Each structure stands twice: as C-alpha cells, then as structure tokens.
Amino acid sequence: MGAGGGAEVLQGLYYQARYIDAVELNPQIADLVRNKYAKYSGKLYDNEFVKIHIADARGYVNRSDKHYDLIQLALLDSFNASSAGLYSLNESYLYTVEAIDEYINHLTENGILALTRWVKIPPRDSLKLFATAIDALKRSGIAQPERHLVLVRNWNNSSLLIKRQAFDVEELDKLRQFTQHHGFDLAYYPGIKEKESNQFNILEPDYFYIAALALLSEQRDTFIEQYKYDIEPATDDRPYFFHFFKWRLLAEIISLPANQGILLIEWGTITLGMTLSQAIIASIALILIPLWLYRRNHKESIKPISISYISVFAYFFAIGLAFMFIEMAFIQKFILFLGHPLYAAAVVLCAFLVFAGMGSAFANKYSARFSVMSIFLGIAGCCVVYLFLLPVLFKLLIGQPDTVKIVLSLLFIAPLAFLMGMPFPLGLSRLAASSSETIPWAWGVNGCASVISSVLAVLLAMNYGFNMIIIIALSFYLLAGIVVYPKLFDRNPVRNSG
C-alpha cells in the first residue's frame, strides 16, 4: 500500500513473492515507473507477478475480497516534514483503529501486517501506532493482543508487525537471530526480557520497551494521559494520526534553555492556534467597531443598547459557527468514502453551496409559512440520523465506482444542506421587518463567525472528533432557535415569525 516508486515491490520480487498487488494513489507516479522510467525500473509495474492498482489504499482494502500473506505500509511521508509536525493537521484514514482492523481481516491465517514509521525522540508515531494496533486487535476479537505484536527498530525507523495468529516459538527464534545479525533492536515481542532490548541503537531511557509494556498493561490509560505527547489511538471519527501535540507541554518546551525545545514543537498545531487567535481578534474588531461607529453617528435617533443587539449577535453568530462546523465535519467524513481529500472538498462544498442556496431561495419565497425553530429541529434530526447511518452506508457502498459515490454523496448531503440554507435568509427577512438598519451588521457577524469556525472546527476535531463537532454545531443551532423563540429579536416582532 502506497507503492510509490516501487521499492517494496522490488523487494517482494527479490524474495520470490508469487503475486503482488501494488496500490498507489497518484496515477502520475505509477505512470513514471511504467513509462518514462520503465527501462530504469526494469518495467517493474509490468512484471507478470505484479498488478498495479490506482486507488486509495484504504478504499482498495475495503472493497477487496482477497487475503494476503503480507500487507505492507511503509514510510509514506517525508521524515523532515513529519518530524517538524507539519502533518499534524492532515487527516489520515490509513492508521486508524478501523483501518488496521480492516487490514488484519484481509490477512491469511498466518499473514502479517507490517507498518513502518519514522523514529522520533521522544517517540510518537511508533507508540501511537502500537496503541492503535492493540485496539484494532481487540476490535477483531483477539483477547490477548500481546501475543500478536512485534516491534523492531533501528536508528531512524521502526516496524510494527501484527500477526493474525499468535507468533510461535520458531518465528520468535528467527526474529531474534535476524535482529542480532543485522543490528536491529527488539523493542517488543511476546515474552521479551529487558536485557534483550536496547542493544545496538541505545536510548536512555529505552522509551520503546517501557512504552510497549505500559500500553499492554492495566496502566495503559494512565500512561497515555501522562505521556508528553498525544498517543491516543486514531479512529475514523478522529483520524489525525499525526497530531501528537499537547498544549500543556508548550510552557515546558519554552522554559528549556537556549531554545532546546524548538525541535519538540509540533508546528502545524501551533500555526493553527495562532491563526485562530488572529481570526478572533480581527472578528472582535470587525464586529464591535462598526457597531460603535453606527451608534455614535446615530446616537440621537436610537435608544441605548438593548437585548435586541445581543439577540441579533447571538443568532447570526451561532448559525455561522454551526453551518461551518457541519460543513467541515462532512468534508472530513467524506474523505474516507470518496478516497481523496480533493474529491471530498469539491463534492461536499458543491453539495452544501448548491443545496443550501436552494434552501435559501425556498425560505425567502415561503418565509411566512415556517417557524425558525422547526427548521433547527429538522437540521438536528438529519444530523442525528447521519451520525448513525453514514458509517453503515460508507461501509456498504465504498466499493462502488467514483462516479456512483459522487452522486450518492450529493444525495446524502442534499436534505441537510437544504435545511441549513434556510436559517440565514429567514433571520434576515424577519430582521428587515423589525430592525432593518442592523442587517449589514448581522451579515458581518455571520461572516466573522464563519471564518472563526473553519479554524476552530479543525482544532476541536483533532482533540474530540468529528461527531463531537456536529453535536456542538447542533447546540449552536438550538441556541439560535431559543434566541428567536417565540418572537424575533424582541423589537417589533412580526406575524408568523416563529
């Protein structure tokens, strides 16, 4: 999986593999190996024992009915970018509990899953992957995951081996002989003794050995909580495998002398936090300054500030946050279904913009017939149904062709997006009848909320998952409904305003 230039494929052929499925997401890479560099590669992807598949690895496995002696996923990212924390904002459905469970289910009875990651000190990737594998094995119905795991490392990468059946004595003897001969360190295998680890690439302390035993013990949760980095297993709901940063670590890193902690910072998360701070500061200025200027220029014709302005702010800010929260969550969720972030962004944004626009037009034409609260309840109902239904639909339909999945995605999103397009124009139409001078300000409040929420949604999802983002969004929608119930913005309520 992630065949790239074919190094692992070539290695498989060297060791006389009878058949190899090579899965590569980028068709241009495969084309280079197959055509432009065909002579250099020995026509690797045209070998009779090799079949190249242009597909997302997770999607390929989900729709495949084959079983393999070896499934290999090795170093798909750059060491420099990974070590700097630049991937921390990238969702990856390749390293989640559900993904590894799927890989295990596609192994033969004695098959092995091999996952290789870069070594960082203090370790992050390797330990998070180890913890994720434990959960995946339990999910597969394996009661003693410690018998199915082996972790080997050298100076710059580690390989986690996961076996469908427990490793036997003969296999472990071969493992010890191999590592001794080639200078690899055993970090964990069933029955490992402390003196067998940390022999060649010596660490003080031996993070990998200590962590592996802790993650397999009853103190697992305490160890994960107290560890310097976030090594909580990634899931399909929280697929940020490369997110390791804990905010509480920031003060400790900054306190280190001579900027020694600079290399320990996950810069992707820090950058996102700084972006959110800028958005909040700019939004406060863009909301309060226009309001202050308006009131100063019209102080003789308006009354002192009342609950109306607070209600207008609360309504339009809440629906701005909620709309973007749901949209961002759905983009991320549909990456798994559509197999590529570009497809998900294009399809989900298109669906929300088109169908929300249709909902806005419908609401504008028939605004007098609707209660705003009824719309919010409809949105809440759709989201609750989707939280339970989408995972099932994705699993059933993920094997369909891309064109079919795109059409299905549009249909899935259409009802929710249609309803989500209605609160904004309904609010504006009722505001026009009661306090039309505040419409430009309300529009600005909604715009500022949309900018803040697009950044805030990612930060929250990294820590709490996309389902929680949707639940928070529904809370904002219901808050907006409470604000306008039973009348709108407490100033000159109009008939049928809900």
Helices and strands as residue ranges (DSSP letters): H 7-14, E 20-24, H 27-31, I 32-36, H 38-41, G 44-46, E 50-54, H 57-63, E 68-74, H 79-83, H 97-105, E 107-118, H 125-139, G 145-148, E 149-153, E 157-163, H 169-182, E 185-188, G 194-196, H 207-215, H 220-226, H 249-255, G 257-264, H 267-297, H 307-338, H 341-365, G 367-369, H 372-397, H 402-420, H 423-435, G 436-438, H 439-464, H 466-483
